[in-house]
Amino acid sequence: MTTPASASGGQARQPVQPQANPVVLAQNRCMPQPGEKNAPEFDVDKPQKLHRFFERMDDWFTIDIIVRDAEKKRRLICYTDVDTEQHWKAMPEFVSGTYDEFKEAILASYPKAVEVNRGSVEALKKKVRNLGMIDVSEKDLLLSLVRIMTAKVAKLKKLNPPIHTNRELVEIFLKCLTKGFAAKVAHKLSIH
């Protein structure tokens, strides 16, 4: 029996192997299994990271096109330890609430998580206190202070009514600087 290729005197064609397309592969990603390297996880000893846990889980739900509330709740608890899983399953919102209601109930049960997301002047003071006194020559520390202040103040601005004044925030910033450096900055601020 002859094939069309052999009849024409040419070689038989080899089947073409499909090449992997990285864009398509990324779209077909599946949520990592609990415990895998990339898997989100909630550490009950670090409730301040609860919002980040929910952000990662919500990203995976979007990637895997998981839209049903019951499925989201079922998957969410798989990424916690056994005790946390039992506590969360016992919440009424797990049984009969929407995913968003369940998430809000969980967040409300961890005051540190609420404080981190909402922001507080005390949390800001504690964070910047760890930097020590910053001198004019310590550019890295100064930029670190600016990043911290920017992030924390952005959270504080969302509070209504505000729990701080601009003057109080400027004083917190200046107290992180050495006396000479703080005086120079304060002088510049008074000129403007």
N, CA and C atoms as a LAMMPS dump frame, in Angstrom:
ITEM: TIMESTEP
0
ITEM: NUMBER OF ATOMS
576
ITEM: BOX BOUNDS ff ff ff
-5.0000000000000000e+02 5.0000000000000000e+02
-5.0000000000000000e+02 5.0000000000000000e+02
-5.0000000000000000e+02 5.0000000000000000e+02
ITEM: ATOMS id mol type element x y z
1 1 1 N 0.847 -1.179 0
2 1 2 C 0 0 0
3 1 3 C 0.886 1.233 0
4 2 1 N 0.549 2.195 -0.77
5 2 2 C 1.361 3.405 -0.866
6 2 3 C 0.614 4.576 -0.252
7 3 1 N 1.403 5.428 0.349
8 3 2 C 0.811 6.644 0.919
9 3 3 C 1.002 7.757 -0.087
10 4 1 N 0.257 8.834 0.029
11 4 2 C 0.423 9.929 -0.938
12 4 3 C 1.861 10.435 -0.999
13 5 1 N 2.566 10.418 0.128
14 5 2 C 3.937 10.912 0.131
15 5 3 C 4.839 9.964 -0.626
16 6 1 N 4.636 8.622 -0.43
17 6 2 C 5.515 7.674 -1.103
18 6 3 C 5.189 7.584 -2.58
19 7 1 N 3.933 7.828 -2.953
20 7 2 C 3.546 7.792 -4.358
21 7 3 C 4.217 8.929 -5.119
22 8 1 N 4.418 10.031 -4.467
23 8 2 C 5.026 11.156 -5.16
24 8 3 C 6.542 11.135 -5.044
25 9 1 N 7.082 10.072 -4.38
26 9 2 C 8.517 9.943 -4.282
27 9 3 C 9.103 10.7 -3.101
28 10 1 N 8.308 11.435 -2.321
29 10 2 C 8.806 12.177 -1.167
30 10 3 C 8.746 11.322 0.09
31 11 1 N 9.167 11.885 1.149
32 11 2 C 9.128 11.175 2.424
33 11 3 C 7.753 11.322 3.05
34 12 1 N 7.398 10.319 3.866
35 12 2 C 6.125 10.377 4.585
36 12 3 C 6.197 11.497 5.624
37 13 1 N 5.14 12.205 5.772
38 13 2 C 5.096 13.313 6.729
39 13 3 C 4.939 12.786 8.139
40 14 1 N 5.707 13.339 9.025
41 14 2 C 5.61 12.989 10.443
42 14 3 C 4.483 13.799 11.06
43 15 1 N 3.76 13.2 12.023
44 15 2 C 2.708 13.997 12.675
45 15 3 C 3.334 15.184 13.416
46 16 1 N 2.682 16.289 13.352
47 16 2 C 3.166 17.506 13.989
48 16 3 C 2.775 17.471 15.462
49 17 1 N 3.786 17.638 16.324
50 17 2 C 3.534 17.675 17.767
51 17 3 C 3.09 19.088 18.137
52 18 1 N 2.01 19.186 18.894
53 18 2 C 1.608 20.534 19.298
54 18 3 C 2.641 21.138 20.237
55 19 1 N 2.927 22.406 20.042
56 19 2 C 3.879 23.089 20.907
57 19 3 C 3.123 23.744 22.049
58 20 1 N 3.785 23.735 23.209
59 20 2 C 3.162 24.336 24.384
60 20 3 C 3.111 25.848 24.205
61 21 1 N 1.966 26.39 24.466
62 21 2 C 1.788 27.83 24.408
63 21 3 C 1.701 28.334 25.844
64 22 1 N 2.712 29.093 26.333
65 22 2 C 2.715 29.505 27.734
66 22 3 C 1.505 30.345 28.124
67 23 1 N 0.957 31.097 27.184
68 23 2 C -0.206 31.918 27.514
69 23 3 C -1.407 31.024 27.797
70 24 1 N -1.593 30.012 26.963
71 24 2 C -2.714 29.09 27.154
72 24 3 C -2.527 28.305 28.445
73 25 1 N -1.29 27.865 28.712
74 25 2 C -1.037 27.097 29.93
75 25 3 C -1.34 27.92 31.17
76 26 1 N -0.999 29.191 31.152
77 26 2 C -1.257 30.042 32.309
78 26 3 C -2.757 30.195 32.535
79 27 1 N -3.524 30.221 31.461
80 27 2 C -4.968 30.367 31.6
81 27 3 C -5.609 29.095 32.137
82 28 1 N -4.975 27.955 31.946
83 28 2 C -5.538 26.693 32.398
84 28 3 C -5.031 26.28 33.769
85 29 1 N -4.387 27.196 34.473
86 29 2 C -3.857 26.878 35.799
87 29 3 C -4.967 26.475 36.734
88 30 1 N -4.642 25.562 37.594
89 30 2 C -5.583 25.159 38.628
90 30 3 C -5.067 25.637 39.969
91 31 1 N -5.989 25.885 40.85
92 31 2 C -5.659 26.321 42.192
93 31 3 C -4.729 25.299 42.833
94 32 1 N -3.653 25.736 43.483
95 32 2 C -2.747 24.769 44.104
96 32 3 C -3.442 24.027 45.247
97 33 1 N -3.001 22.826 45.471
98 33 2 C -3.554 22.033 46.558
99 33 3 C -3.057 22.59 47.885
100 34 1 N -3.855 22.453 48.951
101 34 2 C -3.384 22.905 50.264
102 34 3 C -2.036 22.271 50.598
103 35 1 N -1.135 23.084 51.115
104 35 2 C 0.192 22.599 51.484
105 35 3 C 1.229 22.707 50.389
106 36 1 N 0.802 22.913 49.135
107 36 2 C 1.763 23.087 48.051
108 36 3 C 2.492 24.409 48.216
109 37 1 N 3.627 24.521 47.549
110 37 2 C 4.489 25.697 47.667
111 37 3 C 3.739 27.001 47.392
112 38 1 N 2.94 27.053 46.376
113 38 2 C 2.248 28.263 45.957
114 38 3 C 0.91 28.493 46.666
115 39 1 N 0.49 27.545 47.466
116 39 2 C -0.852 27.597 48.044
117 39 3 C -0.987 28.699 49.094
118 40 1 N -2.096 29.436 49.043
119 40 2 C -2.361 30.395 50.11
120 40 3 C -2.603 29.627 51.409
121 41 1 N -2.252 30.223 52.515
122 41 2 C -2.566 29.579 53.784
123 41 3 C -2.784 30.638 54.843
124 42 1 N -3.684 30.324 55.772
125 42 2 C -3.944 31.243 56.868
126 42 3 C -3.297 30.698 58.125
127 43 1 N -2.474 31.522 58.741
128 43 2 C -1.812 31.169 59.995
129 43 3 C -2.548 31.877 61.122
130 44 1 N -3.207 31.118 61.972
131 44 2 C -4.022 31.68 63.05
132 44 3 C -3.184 32.532 64.004
133 45 1 N -1.886 32.284 64.062
134 45 2 C -1.005 33.071 64.922
135 45 3 C -0.631 34.414 64.3
136 46 1 N -1.026 34.633 63.056
137 46 2 C -0.737 35.9 62.367
138 46 3 C -2.024 36.453 61.751
139 47 1 N -3.006 36.78 62.605
140 47 2 C -4.285 37.247 62.057
141 47 3 C -4.174 38.533 61.253
142 48 1 N -3.107 39.287 61.45
143 48 2 C -2.934 40.513 60.688
144 48 3 C -2.746 40.234 59.198
145 49 1 N -2.47 38.985 58.845
146 49 2 C -2.283 38.617 57.436
147 49 3 C -3.554 38.026 56.812
148 50 1 N -4.671 38.104 57.539
149 50 2 C -5.914 37.51 57.054
150 50 3 C -6.412 38.171 55.771
151 51 1 N -6.311 39.482 55.674
152 51 2 C -6.758 40.163 54.452
153 51 3 C -5.955 39.693 53.243
154 52 1 N -4.671 39.516 53.431
155 52 2 C -3.834 39.042 52.32
156 52 3 C -4.239 37.626 51.923
157 53 1 N -4.551 36.789 52.899
158 53 2 C -5.026 35.427 52.618
159 53 3 C -6.283 35.481 51.742
160 54 1 N -7.238 36.332 52.116
161 54 2 C -8.465 36.443 51.331
162 54 3 C -8.186 36.981 49.929
163 55 1 N -7.285 37.938 49.802
164 55 2 C -6.943 38.458 48.478
165 55 3 C -6.385 37.355 47.584
166 56 1 N -5.489 36.545 48.132
167 56 2 C -4.901 35.446 47.342
168 56 3 C -5.968 34.426 46.967
169 57 1 N -6.833 34.082 47.922
170 57 2 C -7.89 33.109 47.629
171 57 3 C -8.826 33.663 46.552
172 58 1 N -9.211 34.932 46.677
173 58 2 C -10.097 35.532 45.684
174 58 3 C -9.45 35.564 44.305
175 59 1 N -8.134 35.789 44.249
176 59 2 C -7.421 35.725 42.968
177 59 3 C -7.532 34.332 42.362
178 60 1 N -7.323 33.309 43.182
179 60 2 C -7.414 31.935 42.673
180 60 3 C -8.842 31.605 42.246
181 61 1 N -9.826 32.08 42.978
182 61 2 C -11.218 31.831 42.574
183 61 3 C -11.481 32.45 41.202
184 62 1 N -10.93 33.627 40.959
185 62 2 C -11.096 34.282 39.663
186 62 3 C -10.387 33.509 38.559
187 63 1 N -9.148 33.099 38.823
188 63 2 C -8.378 32.353 37.82
189 63 3 C -9.072 31.049 37.452
190 64 1 N -9.578 30.34 38.457
191 64 2 C -10.224 29.051 38.215
192 64 3 C -11.719 29.169 37.923
193 65 1 N -12.201 30.396 37.817
194 65 2 C -13.604 30.678 37.521
195 65 3 C -14.529 29.938 38.498
196 66 1 N -14.252 30.111 39.773
197 66 2 C -15.105 29.547 40.823
198 66 3 C -16.016 30.68 41.268
199 67 1 N -17.31 30.53 40.991
200 67 2 C -18.241 31.616 41.263
201 67 3 C -19.301 31.262 42.305
202 68 1 N -19.544 29.99 42.51
203 68 2 C -20.585 29.596 43.467
204 68 3 C -20.095 29.801 44.896
205 69 1 N -20.922 30.434 45.717
206 69 2 C -20.563 30.735 47.097
207 69 3 C -20.206 29.48 47.895
208 70 1 N -20.998 28.439 47.746
209 70 2 C -20.756 27.205 48.507
210 70 3 C -19.395 26.605 48.161
211 71 1 N -19.032 26.646 46.89
212 71 2 C -17.739 26.105 46.457
213 71 3 C -16.593 26.96 46.99
214 72 1 N -16.744 28.283 46.965
215 72 2 C -15.715 29.168 47.499
216 72 3 C -15.504 28.893 48.989
217 73 1 N -16.582 28.781 49.739
218 73 2 C -16.469 28.538 51.179
219 73 3 C -15.832 27.18 51.449
220 74 1 N -16.23 26.172 50.683
221 74 2 C -15.672 24.831 50.865
222 74 3 C -14.171 24.824 50.595
223 75 1 N -13.759 25.494 49.537
224 75 2 C -12.33 25.531 49.21
225 75 3 C -11.54 26.379 50.204
226 76 1 N -12.137 27.479 50.639
227 76 2 C -11.461 28.388 51.552
228 76 3 C -10.997 27.67 52.818
229 77 1 N -11.854 26.896 53.422
230 77 2 C -11.501 26.257 54.691
231 77 3 C -10.44 25.177 54.532
232 78 1 N -10.237 24.698 53.318
233 78 2 C -9.197 23.685 53.082
234 78 3 C -7.792 24.252 53.27
235 79 1 N -7.665 25.563 53.234
236 79 2 C -6.357 26.21 53.33
237 79 3 C -6.088 26.743 54.738
238 80 1 N -6.734 26.134 55.718
239 80 2 C -6.526 26.498 57.125
240 80 3 C -6.141 25.249 57.9
241 81 1 N -5.734 25.44 59.154
242 81 2 C -5.454 24.276 59.989
243 81 3 C -6.786 23.671 60.455
244 82 1 N -6.725 22.515 61.076
245 82 2 C -7.921 21.763 61.453
246 82 3 C -8.806 22.545 62.423
247 83 1 N -8.199 23.158 63.442
248 83 2 C -8.994 23.908 64.413
249 83 3 C -9.702 25.091 63.763
250 84 1 N -8.985 25.83 62.939
251 84 2 C -9.585 26.978 62.258
252 84 3 C -10.699 26.519 61.346
253 85 1 N -10.487 25.423 60.632
254 85 2 C -11.52 24.879 59.758
255 85 3 C -12.795 24.59 60.55
256 86 1 N -12.65 23.97 61.712
257 86 2 C -13.819 23.648 62.54
258 86 3 C -14.51 24.916 63.036
259 87 1 N -13.715 25.909 63.443
260 87 2 C -14.299 27.17 63.919
261 87 3 C -15.076 27.861 62.805
262 88 1 N -14.485 27.92 61.627
263 88 2 C -15.133 28.611 60.522
264 88 3 C -16.38 27.865 60.048
265 89 1 N -16.33 26.533 60.06
266 89 2 C -17.499 25.749 59.659
267 89 3 C -18.667 25.941 60.626
268 90 1 N -18.36 26.253 61.882
269 90 2 C -19.403 26.435 62.895
270 90 3 C -20.117 27.777 62.766
271 91 1 N -19.582 28.685 61.975
272 91 2 C -20.22 29.987 61.8
273 91 3 C -21.507 29.83 60.992
274 92 1 N -22.571 30.528 61.394
275 92 2 C -23.837 30.419 60.649
276 92 3 C -23.695 30.824 59.18
277 93 1 N -22.803 31.763 58.903
278 93 2 C -22.606 32.223 57.521
279 93 3 C -22.004 31.141 56.633
280 94 1 N -21.313 30.161 57.243
281 94 2 C -20.765 29.068 56.439
282 94 3 C -21.907 28.22 55.883
283 95 1 N -22.91 27.985 56.713
284 95 2 C -24.03 27.13 56.324
285 95 3 C -25.002 27.854 55.407
286 96 1 N -25.378 29.077 55.778
287 96 2 C -26.471 29.714 55.044
288 96 3 C -26.138 31.074 54.441
289 97 1 N -24.969 31.595 54.673
290 97 2 C -24.637 32.922 54.144
291 97 3 C -23.957 32.861 52.793
292 98 1 N -23.794 34.026 52.202
293 98 2 C -23.04 34.123 50.961
294 98 3 C -21.55 34.054 51.306
295 99 1 N -20.733 33.935 50.293
296 99 2 C -19.29 33.927 50.515
297 99 3 C -18.835 35.243 51.138
298 100 1 N -19.357 36.359 50.632
299 100 2 C -18.969 37.669 51.173
300 100 3 C -19.395 37.828 52.625
301 101 1 N -20.579 37.345 52.981
302 101 2 C -21.031 37.393 54.378
303 101 3 C -20.128 36.53 55.263
304 102 1 N -19.757 35.378 54.75
305 102 2 C -18.869 34.474 55.485
306 102 3 C -17.51 35.132 55.713
307 103 1 N -16.992 35.751 54.67
308 103 2 C -15.699 36.433 54.757
309 103 3 C -15.761 37.568 55.78
310 104 1 N -16.823 38.364 55.756
311 104 2 C -16.979 39.462 56.711
312 104 3 C -17.077 38.941 58.146
313 105 1 N -17.781 37.832 58.342
314 105 2 C -17.908 37.247 59.684
315 105 3 C -16.548 36.777 60.195
316 106 1 N -15.77 36.182 59.314
317 106 2 C -14.426 35.727 59.701
318 106 3 C -13.568 36.934 60.077
319 107 1 N -13.545 37.943 59.225
320 107 2 C -12.739 39.137 59.493
321 107 3 C -13.137 39.791 60.818
322 108 1 N -14.421 39.861 61.086
323 108 2 C -14.903 40.482 62.32
324 108 3 C -14.465 39.706 63.552
325 109 1 N -14.181 38.419 63.388
326 109 2 C -13.785 37.605 64.542
327 109 3 C -12.289 37.688 64.844
328 110 1 N -11.548 38.465 64.063
329 110 2 C -10.112 38.666 64.286
330 110 3 C -9.839 40.167 64.371
331 111 1 N -9.916 40.74 65.581
332 111 2 C -9.736 42.194 65.728
333 111 3 C -8.415 42.725 65.173
334 112 1 N -7.335 41.949 65.286
335 112 2 C -6.052 42.425 64.753
336 112 3 C -6.109 42.584 63.238
337 113 1 N -6.835 41.704 62.581
338 113 2 C -6.978 41.799 61.128
339 113 3 C -7.752 43.053 60.76
340 114 1 N -8.787 43.356 61.534
341 114 2 C -9.585 44.556 61.274
342 114 3 C -8.726 45.799 61.473
343 115 1 N -7.929 45.814 62.551
344 115 2 C -7.082 46.977 62.851
345 115 3 C -6.041 47.204 61.762
346 116 1 N -5.436 46.118 61.288
347 116 2 C -4.414 46.251 60.244
348 116 3 C -5.021 46.824 58.977
349 117 1 N -6.185 46.349 58.607
350 117 2 C -6.809 46.828 57.384
351 117 3 C -7.332 48.255 57.543
352 118 1 N -7.864 48.561 58.721
353 118 2 C -8.429 49.885 58.959
354 118 3 C -7.348 50.911 59.219
355 119 1 N -6.327 50.507 59.922
356 119 2 C -5.26 51.425 60.275
357 119 3 C -5.531 52.084 61.616
358 120 1 N -4.463 52.434 62.312
359 120 2 C -4.59 53.155 63.567
360 120 3 C -3.318 53.965 63.786
361 121 1 N -3.453 55.036 64.52
362 121 2 C -2.309 55.886 64.806
363 121 3 C -1.302 55.108 65.651
364 122 1 N -1.8 54.306 66.582
365 122 2 C -0.904 53.513 67.439
366 122 3 C -0.09 52.519 66.614
367 123 1 N -0.737 51.869 65.643
368 123 2 C -0.023 50.923 64.781
369 123 3 C 1.058 51.647 63.978
370 124 1 N 0.749 52.857 63.527
371 124 2 C 1.728 53.66 62.799
372 124 3 C 2.915 53.996 63.686
373 125 1 N 2.644 54.457 64.901
374 125 2 C 3.717 54.815 65.83
375 125 3 C 4.607 53.612 66.126
376 126 1 N 3.984 52.473 66.326
377 126 2 C 4.738 51.251 66.629
378 126 3 C 5.641 50.868 65.458
379 127 1 N 5.112 50.971 64.259
380 127 2 C 5.873 50.591 63.058
381 127 3 C 7.084 51.5 62.851
382 128 1 N 6.899 52.8 62.989
383 128 2 C 8.013 53.724 62.732
384 128 3 C 9.015 53.737 63.884
385 129 1 N 8.574 53.39 65.083
386 129 2 C 9.478 53.342 66.237
387 129 3 C 10.6 52.329 65.993
388 130 1 N 10.311 51.283 65.263
389 130 2 C 11.306 50.242 64.985
390 130 3 C 12.454 50.733 64.106
391 131 1 N 12.252 51.849 63.416
392 131 2 C 13.303 52.376 62.538
393 131 3 C 14.403 53.091 63.317
394 132 1 N 14.088 53.575 64.516
395 132 2 C 15.067 54.34 65.284
396 132 3 C 15.132 55.769 64.782
397 133 1 N 16.136 56.499 65.248
398 133 2 C 16.31 57.901 64.849
399 133 3 C 17.055 57.952 63.515
400 134 1 N 16.491 58.652 62.569
401 134 2 C 17.047 58.7 61.218
402 134 3 C 17.771 60.026 61.013
403 135 1 N 19.001 59.927 60.527
404 135 2 C 19.811 61.11 60.251
405 135 3 C 19.713 61.438 58.758
406 136 1 N 20.082 62.646 58.389
407 136 2 C 19.994 63.121 57.019
408 136 3 C 20.795 62.234 56.054
409 137 1 N 21.838 61.598 56.522
410 137 2 C 22.684 60.775 55.654
411 137 3 C 22.131 59.362 55.433
412 138 1 N 21.084 58.984 56.144
413 138 2 C 20.547 57.616 56.061
414 138 3 C 19.359 57.56 55.099
415 139 1 N 19.697 57.614 53.823
416 139 2 C 18.687 57.692 52.775
417 139 3 C 17.767 56.47 52.755
418 140 1 N 18.327 55.267 52.91
419 140 2 C 17.51 54.052 52.879
420 140 3 C 16.475 54.05 53.992
421 141 1 N 16.905 54.413 55.202
422 141 2 C 15.969 54.461 56.328
423 141 3 C 14.911 55.542 56.127
424 142 1 N 15.332 56.678 55.596
425 142 2 C 14.385 57.77 55.351
426 142 3 C 13.324 57.335 54.337
427 143 1 N 13.75 56.692 53.275
428 143 2 C 12.795 56.226 52.263
429 143 3 C 11.888 55.136 52.829
430 144 1 N 12.426 54.319 53.71
431 144 2 C 11.602 53.316 54.38
432 144 3 C 10.523 53.991 55.229
433 145 1 N 10.907 55.037 55.957
434 145 2 C 9.958 55.807 56.756
435 145 3 C 8.869 56.41 55.866
436 146 1 N 9.262 56.965 54.747
437 146 2 C 8.298 57.565 53.825
438 146 3 C 7.321 56.502 53.315
439 147 1 N 7.829 55.311 52.955
440 147 2 C 6.944 54.235 52.476
441 147 3 C 5.944 53.833 53.55
442 148 1 N 6.427 53.649 54.781
443 148 2 C 5.551 53.251 55.885
444 148 3 C 4.491 54.321 56.136
445 149 1 N 4.917 55.563 56.217
446 149 2 C 3.979 56.661 56.469
447 149 3 C 2.938 56.741 55.349
448 150 1 N 3.372 56.617 54.123
449 150 2 C 2.45 56.707 52.986
450 150 3 C 1.387 55.622 53.057
451 151 1 N 1.814 54.388 53.317
452 151 2 C 0.865 53.263 53.373
453 151 3 C -0.101 53.407 54.54
454 152 1 N 0.408 53.731 55.706
455 152 2 C -0.446 53.829 56.894
456 152 3 C -1.387 55.026 56.805
457 153 1 N -0.887 56.155 56.316
458 153 2 C -1.725 57.347 56.209
459 153 3 C -2.843 57.12 55.186
460 154 1 N -2.561 56.376 54.119
461 154 2 C -3.598 56.071 53.127
462 154 3 C -4.759 55.33 53.786
463 155 1 N -4.456 54.407 54.694
464 155 2 C -5.507 53.688 55.425
465 155 3 C -6.241 54.627 56.376
466 156 1 N -5.488 55.467 57.063
467 156 2 C -6.097 56.386 58.031
468 156 3 C -7.025 57.397 57.356
469 157 1 N -6.701 57.795 56.142
470 157 2 C -7.531 58.771 55.432
471 157 3 C -8.924 58.227 55.118
472 158 1 N -9.047 56.917 55.067
473 158 2 C -10.34 56.303 54.754
474 158 3 C -11.304 56.326 55.939
475 159 1 N -10.772 56.577 57.135
476 159 2 C -11.622 56.576 58.328
477 159 3 C -12.482 57.826 58.372
478 160 1 N -13.74 57.618 58.691
479 160 2 C -14.654 58.744 58.797
480 160 3 C -15.515 58.561 60.032
481 161 1 N -15.428 59.403 61.018
482 161 2 C -14.617 60.606 61.104
483 161 3 C -13.151 60.254 61.313
484 162 1 N -12.255 61.148 60.926
485 162 2 C -10.822 60.876 61.086
486 162 3 C -10.441 60.773 62.567
487 163 1 N -9.447 59.934 62.84
488 163 2 C -8.989 59.75 64.225
489 163 3 C -7.636 60.427 64.435
490 164 1 N -7.248 61.286 63.521
491 164 2 C -5.941 61.937 63.58
492 164 3 C -6.031 63.315 62.93
493 165 1 N -5.012 64.105 63.175
494 165 2 C -4.894 65.383 62.472
495 165 3 C -3.619 65.336 61.637
496 166 1 N -3.538 66.19 60.653
497 166 2 C -2.308 66.257 59.847
498 166 3 C -1.124 66.644 60.729
499 167 1 N -1.364 67.53 61.66
500 167 2 C -0.294 67.973 62.56
501 167 3 C 0.257 66.781 63.341
502 168 1 N -0.641 65.919 63.829
503 168 2 C -0.212 64.741 64.583
504 168 3 C 0.648 63.822 63.713
505 169 1 N 0.266 63.646 62.461
506 169 2 C 1.026 62.787 61.549
507 169 3 C 2.401 63.386 61.243
508 170 1 N 2.453 64.703 61.069
509 170 2 C 3.747 65.365 60.836
510 170 3 C 4.637 65.204 62.063
511 171 1 N 4.071 65.33 63.25
512 171 2 C 4.852 65.156 64.476
513 171 3 C 5.402 63.74 64.594
514 172 1 N 4.601 62.745 64.23
515 172 2 C 5.073 61.354 64.244
516 172 3 C 6.273 61.212 63.314
517 173 1 N 6.167 61.802 62.117
518 173 2 C 7.251 61.747 61.14
519 173 3 C 8.511 62.422 61.694
520 174 1 N 8.356 63.624 62.225
521 174 2 C 9.513 64.375 62.716
522 174 3 C 10.182 63.709 63.91
523 175 1 N 9.425 63.019 64.739
524 175 2 C 9.995 62.339 65.907
525 175 3 C 10.895 61.165 65.508
526 176 1 N 10.792 60.737 64.265
527 176 2 C 11.642 59.643 63.778
528 176 3 C 13 60.159 63.304
529 177 1 N 13.14 61.465 63.205
530 177 2 C 14.366 62.068 62.689
531 177 3 C 15.232 62.573 63.841
532 178 1 N 16.543 62.633 63.609
533 178 2 C 17.432 63.229 64.605
534 178 3 C 17.03 64.694 64.769
535 179 1 N 17.396 65.293 65.896
536 179 2 C 16.961 66.665 66.194
537 179 3 C 17.347 67.66 65.099
538 180 1 N 18.586 67.597 64.655
539 180 2 C 19.044 68.528 63.619
540 180 3 C 18.296 68.337 62.31
541 181 1 N 18.11 67.087 61.913
542 181 2 C 17.407 66.78 60.667
543 181 3 C 15.941 67.19 60.783
544 182 1 N 15.317 66.9 61.92
545 182 2 C 13.916 67.271 62.136
546 182 3 C 13.747 68.782 62.076
547 183 1 N 14.696 69.528 62.642
548 183 2 C 14.619 70.993 62.624
549 183 3 C 14.679 71.528 61.198
550 184 1 N 15.555 70.941 60.373
551 184 2 C 15.667 71.374 58.969
552 184 3 C 14.369 71.093 58.208
553 185 1 N 13.808 69.905 58.428
554 185 2 C 12.559 69.544 57.739
555 185 3 C 11.427 70.455 58.203
556 186 1 N 11.339 70.688 59.533
557 186 2 C 10.29 71.55 60.069
558 186 3 C 10.41 72.963 59.51
559 187 1 N 11.642 73.441 59.373
560 187 2 C 11.85 74.777 58.802
561 187 3 C 11.363 74.834 57.368
562 188 1 N 11.685 73.783 56.579
563 188 2 C 11.231 73.724 55.184
564 188 3 C 9.702 73.718 55.124
565 189 1 N 9.09 72.946 56.038
566 189 2 C 7.631 72.856 56.048
567 189 3 C 6.989 74.19 56.411
568 190 1 N 7.613 74.941 57.31
569 190 2 C 7.04 76.224 57.729
570 190 3 C 7.165 77.268 56.629
571 191 1 N 8.159 77.139 55.774
572 191 2 C 8.319 78.07 54.648
573 191 3 C 7.177 77.883 53.666
574 192 1 N 6.783 76.616 53.418
575 192 2 C 5.728 76.319 52.468
576 192 3 C 4.381 76.574 53.116
